[in-house]
Amino acid sequence: METVWHLEWTHGAFDVHAKGGMLGGVAFTAGGRVIRPFYEAPWLGEPEPQPPGLLGVMRNEFPCVPFGVPSSPDGLPAGWREAVATPVAAQDAALDASDDLQHGYGCVGEWALVRQTAHEIEIALDYPDSSPIARLTRIIRADPQRPALDIVLRIDARVDARRPMGLHPNLALPALTGAFRIEPAAFRFGMVHPGGPERGVSRAAAGATFDALDSVPLSTGGTGAFDRLPLGAPTEEIVQLCGIGGAVTLTDDVAATAYRLSWDADKLPSLLLWISNRGRTYAPWNGRNLCVGVEPVASAFELGCVASLAPNPINARGVPTALSISAQRPTEIAYRFEVLDGH
């Protein structure tokens, strides 16, 4: 049986899963209602064998250390093509096999409980000895006064290095087209994923830049609004809001509820939006997946360590795509997810 730690408090409840260190089952109590903002993969618990790796355990929220996937798409435009082919510099520490897992070893490792109190669960995971990362620690704290969670990710390093890093909250989307609104803090520029991300399905113009989430260039010409989800047609989209102010408000009109995610933008200066809009028809997605990943990152999309550490079209404009970690002191990233008053 899987190890799961459970916490209940006046304003809600949540689970922490040892496998992958996943936050799951988050329920907030507000205005006399129980609110469940987050997504869990619809295939979890089905009788069919679970997919391997991250997809077999994907729940509400988890850290990605390092952030990215093992392979890069073909046919990337200039700038990105060079980035994915650039050798990692010596000062960034050699890549380890655990750097080449989907969103990092933390997503598949077996975390251990450090402590649990009335309002906190702290877990930790030791990384493989060959990794520049020694240990991850997650502290999930329920706000005693409000329906909110405060989370700290601590990264202990064996050697000085740089790696793409990110957080991966997954929000559930209502079925009604356009009923979920995304209102990001001010950002310097937006960019569409340079490789699709789902060839023949994605509608945004690969590699295009934009200034507003309601005006994203489309591959067929014109622009589309990506600030109101779900979209009307099946698709799979990834856009990155670069140089963002460290907050985003999310409003579910069907649930009549709004949320805010806020984080330390000095460490994670971009927000990646993964819009999974019934666009993947193959298993285990099967045309049914409906969620949005609202992911603070220091990364070049999810193109992995090589592209994020190399010169690329995002860091060329002054927005870092990797985070420096030090063997001398831990790196801490703090973030908060809360239900807003008045909803």
N, C-alpha and C positions, 0 to 999 in steps of 0.2 A: 504493500500500500504506500502511496505517496505521502510524504510528510508535509503537513499544512499547519501553519500557526494561525489562530483566529483571535481577533480582538473586537470587542464591542464597547461602545461608549455612548454617552447621552445622545450624540448627534449622528450615530451611524455604526457601521461595522465594516471590516475588511478581512481578507485572508492574505497570507504570504506563503507562497509555495516554495519549498526547498529546491525543486527542479527549476533551474533558470532564475531563481530569485524573483519570480513573478508576483506582482500585486494582482489579486483577483477578488471577485465577489464584492466589489466596493458598493456599498449602499449608504446613502446619506438620508437622514431624517430632517425634513425642513417643511415648515408650514403644515404640519400634520400629515405629510406625505412621505413615502419612501421613494427615493430618486436613485436610479442606477445609470450613471452617465456613460459607463465604459463598455467597450466591446470585448467579447471573448470569441475566439475562432469557432464557427458553427460546427466544425467537425469534432471538437473535443468531446469525448464521451460517446461518440458513435461506435457501433460495434466493429466497423472496419478498422484495420490496423492504422495507427496514427502515422502521419508522415514523419520522417526523421528530422532531427535537429530542432531548430527554433519553431518551425511550423507545428510541430507536435505538442508544443506546450504554450503557445502564444495566448496571453491573457491581457489584463487591463493595461499594465504599464510595466516597463523594465528598462534597465540601463543598457547601453550598447558601448562596450569598451573592448576593442575599438569599434567604431561605427562603420558599417558597410557590408557588402556582400562579396563572395569570393571571386566572381567573374565580372568582366566589363562587357557591355554590349558591343557588337560589331558596328562598323559604319559610323563611328563618332565623327563630328565635325572637327575641323582644325582647331587647335588649342586643347581640346579634350583628347584628341588622338595622341598628341605628344605627351600629355600628362600621364596617361595610363601606361606609356612606354618608357617613362623616365626612371632610371634606377634610384633606389632610396639612398639618400646621402648618408655618409658615415656617421655624422653627428646625430642622426635621427634614430640610431640603434637598429641593428639588423632585424628584418621581419622574422617572426617566429610562426610556426604552424598554427598556433592559436590566434594569430593576427588574421588568418585567412578563413575564419569561420563566419557564418552569417551573423553579423552584429556581435561577434565576440564570444569568447569562452564563457562569459557570465551568463549567456542565454541558455547554455546546455549543461553547465556545471551544477553540482549538488551543493547548495549553500547550507551553512550551519547556523543555528541559533546562537547568538551571543548573549542576549538578554531579552526579557519581556517584562513590561510593567503595565500599569493600568491604561497608559496612553501611548506606549511605544513598543515597537518590535525592532530589534537590531539583528541583522544577519550579516554573515561575512563569507567570502570565498577566496581561497588561495589559488592563484594562477599557476600554470605549469612552470617548473624551475627555469625553463629556457626562455620564458617571456620577460620583457622588460618591466612588466606589471607584476608586482608581488602579490597584491591582495586588494580586493574590493570590499567595502563595507557599506551597507545600506541601513539607514535609520528612517523608519516610517513612523511619524508621530501624528496622532489624532489631536486636533485642536480641542481642548476641553470646553471651549466656549462656543464653538461654531461647527457647522458641517464643512470641514476643511481638513486637508492633510498637508503636513509639512514634511518634506523628504530631503535627506542629505545623502549624497553619494561621495564617499571618500576613496581616493585612489592612492595606494602606496606603491612606489616604484622601486625596482632594484637598481636601475641605472637612469640617468637623465635621458629623456627621449621625447619625441613628439608623436602623437597619434590622433587620428580623427576620433571624436567622442560625441555621444549623443544620448538623449533620453527619448523614450518611445511610448508616451501615452496614446492609447487607441480609444477613440470615442465612437460610441454607437450612433448610427444615423437613423432618423425616422424614415418611414417608407414614402412619405409625402414629398414630392419634388420641391426643392427650394426651401424646405421648412427649417433648415439648420444653417445659422448664419455665423460666419467667421469674421471677426473684426480685430485685425492685428494692430499692434502698436506701429508707429511710423517706422518704415524701413528704407534703406538707401536705394535698393533695386531688387527686383524679382527676376528669377531666371527659371526657364523650363528645363526639365531633365533633357540632357543632350542625346539620350539614346532611346527615347520612346515614352515611358518604360516598357510598353507592351506594343510591339510592332504590329501595325495593321489595326490596332484598337484605339490607342491613345490619340486624342484629338488636338492637344496643344502642339504648337510648332516647336520641334526639338531644338533646344539651345537658345530659343528666343528670350529676349529680356522684356520686362514690363515695369510699370510704375505703380499699378493698382491691381488688386486681386480681382476686381470686377471687369478687368480689361486685359485678358491674357491672349496673346496672339495664337491663332489656330492654324493648323497645317493647311487647311482649305482656304485660308484668307479670312480677313476680319478678325474679330476678337470674341472671346467668350467670358462669361462671368463665372469665376470659380469661388466666389465668396458665399454662395448659397448652394447648399447640398441637400439631398443628393441631386446629381445632374439628371437631366431628362432621359439621356440615352446611355446604354451600358458603355463604360469606359474605365480606363486605369490611368491615373495621372500622378505625376510628381512635380511639384514646383518648390523652389527655395526662395524664401524672403530673406535677403542678405543685409546684414547690418541693422537688425531689428532691435527695438527698444526693450525687449525682455518681458513682454506681456501680450496675451491674446485673450479676447473675450469670445465665448462660444454660446450661442443662444439656440435652444431647441424650442421652436414655436409650438410643436405638438405637445411637448411635456410642459410648456409654459415655464421653462427653467433656463437660467443663464449661469455660466461658469466662468471662472478666470483661471488661467494658468500663467504663473509668473516665475521667472528664473533669473539667474545671474548671467546677464548677457555679456559681461566682460570675459567670461569663460566660454560661453556658447552663443556666438554672435549672430546666428541665423536660425530660422524656423523652417523646417522641412514639412511640407504637407503631402502626405500620401493619401490620395483619394482613390479608394477601392470601391468602384461603383458598378458592381456586377459585371465587370469587363473581362474577368478571367473565367473561361468556360471549362477549363481542364481541372482534373482532380488536384487537390481537395477543394478548390474554390467552387467549381461547378456552377458558375454563373449566379451565385446567391450571396456573395460576400459584399457587405455594405458597411463601410466604416471609414473614418478619417484618422490617420496617424498625425498627431499634432506634436512635432518632434523638434525640440531645441537641439541644435547641433553646432559643433565646430567641425565641419566636414564639407567635402565636395559631393553633394547628393549622397547616394549610398554606393559610390563607385569604389570605395575601399581605400586602403592605406596608400597604395602607390599614387593614385590620382590626387589624393588629398594632401600628401606631403610634397608633391611636385609643384612647380609653377603651373597655375591653371587659370581659367577665365574668371574665377571668383576671387582668389587671393591676389590676382593681378590688379583688382580694383580696391585693394586694401582691406578686405574682409578675410580674416584668418580661417583656414579650413582644417586646422589641427590645433590641438592643445598641448602645451609643454607640460611635462610631468618631471618631478625632481626626486632623486634618491634621498635628498637631504630633508625633505618635508612632504607630508601628504598634501594632495590636491583635493579640495572640497568643493562640491557643486551643490548649492541649495536651491530648492524650488518648492512651489506651493500650488495646490489645486483646491479651489473653494467654490461652493455654491454661493451665488451673489444674493444679497438681500433684495426683497421686493419682487421675487419671483416664486 
